[in-house]
C-alpha cells in the first residue's frame, strides 16, 4: 500500500488525547484522521463508513463495556477472513498479559503513550505496510518472556492471578471462571510451582513484580 493515503481511525475514550493525536497526524502529507471512536459500537460504525487503513487503539476505554482487546477481537471475528484495518495499540498498559492479549486478538503493533511523536508516526506507517511495530519496552517484555527459563504462565493462569489480585477466594474464582473448585486448586498448584511461591499473596506479588499482571 502507498504511504500517501494512510487513513487513521482513533479509538480512545479521552477527547483531549484524540484531539492531540489528530493535530499531530493531520499535519502530515501522508496520513490523516478520518474518524474517532470511544467504544465498540462507534468503532464498528467508523470502520464501516470510513474504511480506515490503520486503527490507533487504546486498551483502556474507561466506562465502555468492552476493552480495546475485545474490540480488536470483534473486528477480526466479523471480518471472517476478509481484510481488516491494521491495528496499532497505543496505551499505558505494559504488562505481559495486556501485551499478549492484544497481539493474540490481532493487533499488529503495540506502543506506549510516552513514545516520542516521531516513533508513533513511524509505527503508523509500518503498521499500514503490514509490519510489526513495538515500543522498546514492549519488545523487551516479549524477549524476557521467550527467554525466561521454566514453564510459561498460561492465559488461563493469568486470569486466575488477576482474580486472586482482586481478593477472590476459591469459591468465587470457580463461579467467575465457570469451573470447579477442584480445577481452581489445580490451577493454583501449577501457578505456585511456576512462580516458585507457596501462598496466594506470594503468587500475586510475584506476578506483579514480573509484570505478568497489573493492578489498577
Phi, psi and omega per residue, in radians:
X1 nan 2.441 3.102
X2 -1.186 2.569 3.116
X3 -1.553 0.294 -3.110
X4 -1.688 -0.043 -3.050
X5 -2.521 0.766 -3.138
X6 -1.308 2.025 -3.104
X7 -1.760 2.055 -2.999
X8 -1.901 2.329 2.983
X9 -1.858 2.197 3.102
X10 -1.669 2.209 3.072
X11 -2.123 1.820 -3.101
X12 -2.769 2.502 -3.092
X13 -1.529 0.003 3.129
X14 -1.830 1.931 -3.130
X15 -1.006 -0.637 -3.132
X16 -1.142 -0.690 3.103
X17 -1.120 -0.793 3.128
X18 -1.067 -0.710 3.141
X19 -1.102 -0.731 3.121
X20 -1.131 -0.755 3.117
X21 -1.137 -0.725 3.139
X22 -1.096 -0.730 3.129
X23 -1.084 -0.708 3.133
X24 -1.152 -0.851 -3.035
X25 -1.263 -0.706 -3.081
X26 -1.271 -0.148 3.073
X27 -1.463 0.049 -3.090
X28 -1.872 2.800 -3.124
X29 -1.517 -0.381 -2.989
X30 -1.806 0.056 3.124
X31 -2.730 2.785 3.098
X32 -2.702 2.692 3.060
X33 -1.514 2.088 -3.098
X34 -1.703 -0.303 3.141
X35 -2.931 2.862 3.084
X36 -2.298 2.634 3.137
X37 -2.609 2.846 -3.138
X38 -2.438 0.116 3.080
X39 -2.771 -3.076 -3.071
X40 -1.097 -0.888 -3.051
X41 -1.084 -0.791 -3.123
X42 -1.188 -0.535 3.085
X43 -1.180 -0.803 3.141
X44 -1.088 -0.705 3.112
X45 -1.121 -0.777 -3.108
X46 -1.112 -0.696 3.126
X47 -1.116 -0.761 -3.108
X48 -1.158 -0.688 -3.052
X49 -1.455 -0.779 -2.964
X50 -1.768 -0.234 3.088
X51 0.810 1.102 3.133
X52 -1.208 2.709 3.019
X53 -1.464 -0.653 -3.076
X54 -2.272 2.379 3.003
X55 -1.906 2.157 3.068
X56 -1.666 1.881 -2.885
X57 -2.020 2.149 2.959
X58 -1.436 2.671 3.105
X59 -1.579 -0.588 -3.117
X60 -1.673 1.872 -3.115
X61 -1.879 0.567 3.007
X62 1.031 -2.097 -3.050
X63 -1.425 -0.047 -3.137
X64 -1.071 2.562 -3.088
X65 -1.134 -0.608 -3.078
X66 -2.008 2.472 3.092
X67 -1.403 3.005 3.081
X68 -1.013 -0.652 3.121
X69 -1.078 -0.745 3.115
X70 -1.100 -0.679 -3.141
X71 -1.174 -0.743 3.096
X72 -1.007 -0.837 -3.131
X73 -1.101 -0.691 -3.122
X74 -1.189 -0.688 3.087
X75 -1.045 -0.754 -3.142
X76 -1.261 -0.594 3.106
X77 -1.138 -0.771 -3.112
X78 -1.218 -0.421 -3.123
X79 -1.145 -0.588 3.102
X80 0.901 0.791 3.081
X81 1.613 -0.195 3.115
X82 -1.444 2.782 3.136
X83 -1.052 2.460 3.097
X84 -2.200 2.812 3.037
X85 -1.017 2.507 3.100
X86 -1.393 2.420 -2.975
X87 -1.952 2.226 3.058
X88 -2.015 2.039 3.112
X89 -1.333 2.350 3.033
X90 -2.312 1.858 -2.950
X91 -2.634 3.037 3.025
X92 -1.680 -0.204 -3.077
X93 -1.336 2.252 3.141
X94 -2.413 0.413 3.054
X95 -1.358 2.787 -3.128
X96 -0.996 -0.744 -3.092
X97 -1.136 -0.717 3.121
X98 -1.109 -0.791 -3.106
X99 -1.083 -0.868 -3.073
X100 -1.147 -0.686 3.127
X101 -1.115 -0.741 -3.137
X102 -1.142 -0.791 -3.133
X103 -1.186 -0.704 3.106
X104 -1.128 -0.577 -3.134
X105 -1.259 -0.357 3.079
X106 2.263 0.072 3.073
X107 -1.152 2.498 -3.124
X108 -1.613 -0.501 -3.133
X109 -2.473 2.925 -3.065
X110 -2.596 1.979 3.137
X111 -2.131 2.662 3.045
X112 -1.653 2.672 -3.045
X113 -1.227 -0.189 3.071
X114 -1.581 0.169 3.123
X115 -1.146 2.464 3.053
X116 -1.020 2.636 -3.101
X117 -0.992 -0.722 -3.127
X118 -1.106 -0.638 3.117
X119 -1.177 -0.692 3.121
X120 -1.102 -0.814 -3.127
X121 -1.124 -0.686 3.086
X122 -1.119 -0.651 3.131
X123 -1.186 -0.660 3.087
X124 -1.088 -0.771 3.131
X125 -1.121 -0.728 3.123
X126 -1.120 -0.738 3.127
X127 -1.084 -0.726 3.116
X128 -1.064 -0.541 3.115
X129 -1.441 -0.082 -3.119
X130 1.530 0.305 -3.134
X131 -1.726 2.674 3.104
X132 -1.402 2.343 3.107
X133 -2.223 2.139 -3.091
X134 -2.282 2.415 2.970
X135 -1.092 2.626 3.106
X136 -0.939 -0.715 3.141
X137 -1.122 -0.632 3.135
X138 -1.233 -0.763 3.099
X139 -1.052 -0.696 3.132
X140 -1.120 -0.704 3.115
X141 -1.068 -0.760 -3.135
X142 -1.190 -0.642 3.091
X143 -1.149 -0.773 3.114
X144 -1.055 -0.692 -3.129
X145 -1.132 -0.774 -3.090
X146 -1.228 -0.470 -3.096
X147 -1.717 -0.057 -3.098
X148 -1.171 2.213 3.126
X149 -1.213 2.659 3.069
X150 1.556 3.121 -3.086
X151 -1.137 2.611 3.119
X152 -1.629 2.462 3.064
X153 -1.191 2.231 -3.122
X154 -1.396 2.907 3.118
X155 -1.059 -0.686 3.122
X156 -1.147 -0.664 3.120
X157 -1.214 -0.579 3.044
X158 -1.084 -0.719 3.110
X159 -1.067 -0.744 3.095
X160 -1.057 -0.790 -3.127
X161 -1.081 -0.716 3.129
X162 -1.115 -0.673 3.109
X163 -1.272 -0.611 3.041
X164 -1.051 -0.725 -3.124
X165 -1.120 -0.378 3.092
X166 -1.545 0.057 3.055
X167 1.498 0.297 -3.112
X168 -1.320 2.463 3.010
X169 -1.527 3.101 -3.075
X170 -1.035 -0.697 -3.110
X171 -1.121 -0.782 3.128
X172 -1.183 -0.653 3.084
X173 -1.040 -0.818 -3.122
X174 -1.065 -0.761 -3.129
X175 -1.153 -0.758 -3.103
X176 -1.177 -0.667 -3.062
X177 -1.629 -0.042 -3.137
X178 1.034 0.782 3.088
X179 -2.316 3.001 3.137
X180 -1.430 2.813 3.084
X181 -1.133 -0.530 3.083
X182 -1.109 -0.688 3.097
X183 -1.178 -0.653 3.070
X184 -1.030 -0.816 -3.135
X185 -1.079 -0.641 3.113
X186 -1.153 -0.760 3.082
X187 -1.029 -0.774 -3.123
X188 -1.093 -0.709 3.135
X189 -1.081 -0.743 3.119
X190 -1.144 -0.734 -3.141
X191 -1.093 -0.830 3.140
X192 -0.988 -0.762 -3.120
X193 -1.146 -0.730 -3.108
X194 -1.217 -0.614 -3.100
X195 -1.608 -0.133 3.126
X196 1.228 0.658 -3.138
X197 -2.220 3.004 3.116
X198 -2.367 0.249 3.097
X199 -2.407 2.808 3.097
X200 -1.106 -0.783 3.140
X201 -1.091 -0.687 3.126
X202 -1.137 -0.658 3.126
X203 -1.138 -0.778 3.137
X204 -1.117 -0.791 -3.130
X205 -1.064 -0.765 -3.137
X206 -1.147 -0.690 -3.129
X207 -1.158 -0.665 3.104
X208 -1.201 -0.769 -3.117
X209 -1.061 -0.682 -3.116
X210 -1.510 0.045 -3.132
X211 1.060 0.596 3.016
X212 -1.365 -0.636 3.044
X213 -2.295 2.916 3.043
X214 -2.183 2.781 3.052
X215 -2.138 2.041 -3.102
X216 -1.277 nan nan
